[in-house]
């Protein structure tokens, strides 16, 4: 007889490696935002063109993540967990070396491809290997490690830019992700047990359609939230530069904003166990814009601290949304995750092209103000389209 305690211990070790790989992948996720002011100046591009760069990874998230999630649900081999972060690191580290706008488009595409490959299987693996009663918290920890990596990303990017600008930066970031990927492949040859293989290729489209029908309120809340999330990442560095800051100040600002988010998923996960998902989501989406707005019109530590808190509240809902989507699609966890963390995330990223155009015409502060309004729309969806029983705290 197999010892259940041994199985749990083994799964915890596997989960730890997934957490580490998420940290390393997301350690490169704000390279583009950090280097964006530099690219605008060095390549002579407009804010609209910069918005296209920011939106480009969204295409991969929209169209590739669902297919990657579907493949992950029908396979136990961790191909995506191993190779996704390598592509992310390679593309991200070469971005500041772009000699032209066309090259920047290619490198940003490679960067976006890596994350689109990694995340469906990463989130799905937590769902498959985690303890059922602890899935929201384990997903929260997975999210927290990604946010921690994102927090350090601008400092890491600025450090490489300052000290190794004339050297091939790609030689540095790909080493840890490659080493961890090899270790993961050896120690975690399988991320789940039974595999349900599709009989026909059209099962992919049917699966996506059926899951979207079940999770559309979760998907919509994620999409609208991510418009604000992308808008902050896109416009905050430009606001810093508008106020006279340089690359180092951009990196430091992004670091503090990201750092404030590190514990927010865990706190939201614990709060949801007490008050229920719906109450926590409604509180976070309703309060976050009120805390974010002052930074647009006032300078100083108080508006910035409020901004950090508001941004932390905004993204704290990620594990709750993923857990709900996986609950609604228990046999297709990676696919369900990819639809909200991939398609919704990617489509909201594409909206940055429009946001960039608005910023060119009406100014950065005006465009920034618009993107901060979307969480208020989420409140109406959470109130009227979320399951009413989730408005009650768990018994």
C-alpha positions in Angstrom: 0.0 0.0 0.0 1.3 3.5 -0.9 1.7 5.8 2.0 -0.5 8.9 1.6 1.8 11.0 3.7 4.6 10.1 1.4 2.6 11.1 -1.7 1.7 14.4 0.0 5.4 15.0 0.8 6.4 14.2 -2.7 3.8 16.6 -4.2 5.0 19.3 -1.9 8.5 19.0 -3.3 7.1 19.1 -6.8 5.0 22.2 -6.0 8.1 23.9 -4.5 9.9 23.4 -7.8 6.9 24.8 -9.7 6.9 27.8 -7.4 10.6 28.4 -8.0 10.2 28.2 -11.8 7.3 30.7 -11.6 9.6 33.0 -9.7 12.4 32.7 -12.3 10.0 33.2 -15.2 8.4 36.3 -13.8 11.8 37.7 -12.8 11.8 38.9 -16.4 8.2 40.1 -16.8 8.8 43.8 -16.4 11.9 44.1 -18.5 9.9 45.7 -21.4 8.2 48.2 -19.0 11.5 49.1 -17.5 13.2 49.6 -20.8 10.2 51.2 -22.6 11.3 54.9 -22.0 14.8 54.0 -23.2 13.3 52.4 -26.4 11.1 55.4 -27.0 14.1 57.7 -26.9 16.6 55.4 -28.6 14.5 54.2 -31.4 12.5 57.4 -31.8 9.1 55.7 -31.5 5.8 57.2 -30.4 3.7 56.2 -27.4 1.3 54.5 -29.8 4.1 52.4 -31.1 5.2 51.7 -27.5 1.7 50.6 -26.8 1.9 48.1 -29.7 5.0 46.7 -28.2 3.2 46.3 -24.9 0.2 44.8 -26.5 2.1 42.3 -28.7 2.5 39.6 -26.0 -1.2 39.6 -25.6 -1.6 37.9 -29.0 0.4 35.0 -27.8 -1.6 34.8 -24.6 -4.9 35.0 -26.5 -4.2 32.4 -29.1 -1.5 30.2 -27.7 -2.3 29.8 -24.0 -5.7 28.0 -24.6 -4.0 25.5 -26.9 -1.0 25.1 -24.4 -3.5 24.5 -21.6 -5.4 21.9 -23.7 -2.1 20.1 -24.4 -1.2 20.3 -20.8 -4.5 18.7 -19.7 -3.8 15.8 -22.1 -0.1 15.2 -21.2 1.8 14.7 -18.0 5.3 15.7 -19.2 6.4 19.2 -18.0 7.6 20.5 -21.4 6.0 23.9 -21.0 7.2 24.4 -17.4 10.8 23.7 -18.5 11.1 25.6 -21.7 8.7 28.5 -21.2 11.0 30.4 -18.8 14.0 29.9 -21.0 12.2 31.7 -23.9 11.0 34.4 -21.5 14.5 35.1 -20.2 16.1 35.1 -23.7 13.7 37.5 -25.3 13.5 39.8 -22.3 17.2 40.2 -21.8 17.8 41.2 -25.5 15.1 43.8 -25.7 17.3 46.8 -24.7 19.8 45.8 -27.5 17.2 46.2 -30.2 18.8 48.2 -33.1 15.4 48.8 -34.7 11.7 48.8 -34.0 11.3 45.7 -36.1 13.9 43.8 -34.0 12.2 45.0 -30.8 8.9 43.5 -32.1 10.6 40.2 -32.7 12.3 40.1 -29.2 9.1 41.2 -27.4 7.3 38.4 -29.3 9.9 35.8 -28.0 9.5 37.2 -24.5 5.7 37.0 -24.7 5.9 33.5 -26.2 7.8 32.2 -23.2 5.3 33.3 -20.6 2.4 32.1 -22.8 4.0 28.7 -22.9 4.7 28.4 -19.2 1.7 29.7 -17.3 -1.1 27.3 -18.4 0.8 24.2 -17.3 2.2 26.0 -14.2 -1.2 27.0 -12.8 -2.7 23.7 -14.0 0.0 21.7 -12.2 -0.8 23.3 -8.9 -4.4 22.4 -9.4 -3.6 18.8 -10.2 -0.9 18.2 -7.5 -2.3 20.4 -4.7 -4.5 19.3 -1.8 -8.1 19.9 -2.8 -9.0 21.8 0.4 -5.9 24.0 0.1 -6.0 24.7 -3.7 -6.8 28.5 -3.2 -4.0 29.0 -0.8 -1.5 26.9 -2.9 -2.5 28.9 -6.0 -2.1 32.0 -3.9 1.5 31.0 -3.0 2.2 30.2 -6.7 0.9 33.7 -7.5 2.9 35.2 -4.7 6.2 33.7 -6.0 5.4 35.1 -9.5 4.7 38.6 -8.0 8.0 38.4 -6.0 9.8 37.7 -9.2 8.0 40.6 -10.9 9.0 42.8 -7.9 12.6 42.1 -8.4 12.4 42.2 -12.2 12.8 46.0 -12.7 15.8 46.1 -10.3 17.3 43.1 -12.1 16.7 44.7 -15.5 18.1 48.1 -14.4 21.2 46.3 -12.9 21.9 44.5 -16.1 21.3 47.7 -18.1 23.7 49.7 -16.0 26.5 47.2 -15.5 26.4 44.9 -18.5 24.8 47.1 -21.2 27.7 46.6 -23.6 27.8 42.8 -23.1 25.4 40.1 -24.4 22.8 40.3 -21.6 21.3 37.0 -22.7 24.2 35.1 -21.3 23.2 35.9 -17.8 19.4 35.4 -17.4 19.2 32.1 -19.3 21.6 30.3 -16.9 19.4 30.0 -13.8 16.2 29.2 -15.8 18.0 26.5 -17.8 19.5 24.9 -14.7 16.2 24.9 -12.9 14.5 23.5 -16.0 16.9 20.6 -16.2 16.4 19.9 -12.5 12.7 20.0 -12.8 12.7 17.6 -15.8 14.8 15.1 -13.7 12.9 15.4 -10.5 9.3 16.0 -11.8 8.9 13.7 -14.9 5.1 13.7 -14.5 2.8 16.5 -13.2 -0.3 14.3 -12.9 -1.5 10.7 -13.1 -4.3 9.7 -15.4 -4.4 11.4 -18.8 -7.6 12.0 -20.8 -6.6 12.1 -24.4 -9.0 13.8 -26.9 -10.3 11.5 -29.6 -10.6 14.2 -32.3 -8.8 17.5 -32.8 -12.1 19.4 -32.8 -12.4 18.5 -29.1 -10.1 21.5 -28.4 -12.7 24.0 -29.8 -15.5 22.2 -28.1 -13.7 22.2 -24.8 -12.9 25.9 -25.0 -16.5 26.8 -25.9 -18.0 24.7 -23.1 -15.6 26.1 -20.5 -16.1 29.7 -21.6 -19.9 29.2 -21.3 -19.4 28.1 -17.6 -16.8 30.6 -16.5 -17.8 33.8 -18.4 -18.4 36.0 -15.3 -15.0 35.0 -14.0 -13.5 35.6 -17.4 -15.1 39.1 -17.7 -14.0 40.2 -14.2 -10.4 39.1 -15.1 -10.5 40.9 -18.4 -11.6 44.2 -17.0 -9.3 44.0 -14.1 -6.3 43.3 -16.4 -7.0 46.3 -18.5 -6.3 48.4 -15.4 -3.4 46.1 -14.5 -1.8 46.5 -18.0 -2.5 50.2 -18.0 -0.6 50.7 -14.7 2.4 48.7 -16.0 2.4 50.6 -19.3 1.7 54.1 -18.1 3.4 54.3 -14.7 7.0 54.3 -16.2 6.0 57.0 -18.7 4.5 59.1 -15.8 7.8 58.8 -13.9 9.8 60.0 -16.9 7.2 62.8 -17.5 8.0 64.0 -14.0 11.8 64.0 -14.7 12.8 60.5 -13.6 15.3 58.2 -15.4 15.7 54.5 -16.0 16.9 53.9 -12.4 14.0 55.7 -10.9 11.6 53.8 -13.2 13.1 50.5 -12.0 12.9 51.6 -8.3 9.3 52.8 -8.7 8.3 49.5 -10.4 10.1 47.6 -7.7 8.2 49.2 -4.8 4.9 48.8 -6.7 5.5 45.2 -7.3 6.9 44.5 -3.9 3.7 45.8 -2.3 1.8 43.1 -4.2 3.8 40.1 -3.0 1.6 39.1 0.0 -1.7 40.3 -1.4 -2.7 36.9 -3.0 -2.1 35.0 0.2 -4.0 37.6 2.2 -6.9 37.4 -0.2 -6.8 33.6 -0.1 -7.0 33.6 3.7 -9.7 36.3 3.7 -11.8 34.3 1.2 -11.8 31.3 3.6 -13.5 33.6 6.2 -15.7 35.9 4.1 -16.1 34.1 0.8 -14.7 34.9 -2.7 -17.4 37.3 -3.7 -17.1 39.6 -0.7 -13.3 39.7 -1.0 -13.5 40.4 -4.7 -16.1 43.1 -4.3 -14.1 44.8 -1.6 -10.8 44.7 -3.6 -12.3 45.9 -6.9 -14.4 48.6 -5.4 -11.6 50.1 -3.2 -8.6 49.8 -5.5 -9.4 52.7 -7.9 -10.0 55.1 -5.0 -6.5 54.4 -3.7 -4.9 54.6 -7.2 -6.2 57.9 -8.4 -4.4 60.3 -6.0 -0.9 59.4 -7.5 -2.0 60.8 -10.9 -2.6 64.3 -9.5 -0.3 64.6 -6.5 3.4 63.8 -6.0 4.8 62.6 -2.7 5.1 59.6 -0.4 1.4 59.5 0.7 -0.1 59.3 -2.8 2.5 56.8 -3.8 1.8 54.6 -0.7 -1.9 54.7 -1.5 -1.1 53.8 -5.1 0.9 50.7 -4.0 -1.9 49.6 -1.7 -4.5 50.1 -4.4 -2.4 48.1 -6.9 -1.9 45.3 -4.4 -5.7 45.1 -3.8 -6.3 45.1 -7.6 -4.2 42.0 -8.3 -5.0 40.1 -5.0 -7.9 38.5 -6.7 -5.8 36.3 -9.1 -5.8 33.1 -7.0 -9.5 33.4 -6.2 -10.4 33.8 -9.9 -8.1 30.9 -10.9 -9.5 28.7 -8.1 -13.1 29.5 -9.2 -12.3 28.7 -12.9 -10.7 25.4 -12.0 -13.6 24.5 -9.7 -16.0 25.0 -12.7 -13.8 22.9 -14.9 -12.3 20.2 -12.7 -11.1 18.0 -15.6 -9.6 20.8 -17.6 -7.8 22.9 -15.1 -5.0 24.1 -17.4 -7.4 25.0 -20.1 -9.7 26.9 -17.8 -6.8 28.7 -16.3 -5.4 29.6 -19.7 -8.7 31.3 -20.7 -8.6 33.7 -17.8 -4.9 34.1 -17.3 -4.1 33.8 -21.0 -7.0 35.0 -23.3 -8.4 37.6 -20.8 -4.8 38.8 -20.0 -3.8 38.9 -23.6 -6.9 40.6 -24.9 -6.6 43.3 -22.2 -2.9 43.7 -23.2 -4.0 44.4 -26.8 -6.1 47.3 -25.4 -2.8 49.1 -24.6 -2.5 50.1 -28.3 -5.7 52.1 -27.9 -4.6 53.4 -24.5 -1.3 54.5 -26.1 -3.2 56.4 -28.9 -5.4 58.1 -26.2 -2.2 59.1 -24.4 -0.7 60.6 -27.6 -3.8 62.6 -28.2 -5.0 63.6 -24.7 -2.0 63.0 -22.5 -0.7 60.3 -20.1 -2.7 61.4 -17.1 -6.0 61.4 -19.0 -5.4 57.9 -20.4 -4.2 56.7 -17.0 -7.5 58.0 -15.4 -9.6 56.0 -17.9 -7.9 52.7 -17.2 -8.4 53.1 -13.5 -12.2 53.1 -13.9 -12.6 49.5 -15.0 -12.7 47.9 -11.6 -15.9 49.8 -10.9 -17.5 47.8 -13.8 -16.3 44.6 -12.1 -18.3 45.5 -9.0 -21.6 45.3 -11.0 -20.6 41.9 -12.5 -19.7 40.5 -9.1 -22.9 41.8 -7.5 -25.3 40.6 -10.2 -23.7 37.8 -12.1 -21.6 36.0 -9.5 -23.2 33.1 -7.7 -25.3 34.6 -4.9 -24.4 31.8 -2.5 -20.8 33.0 -2.6 -21.9 36.3 -1.1 -22.3 34.5 2.2 -19.2 33.5 4.3 -18.4 29.8 4.4 -20.1 27.8 7.2 
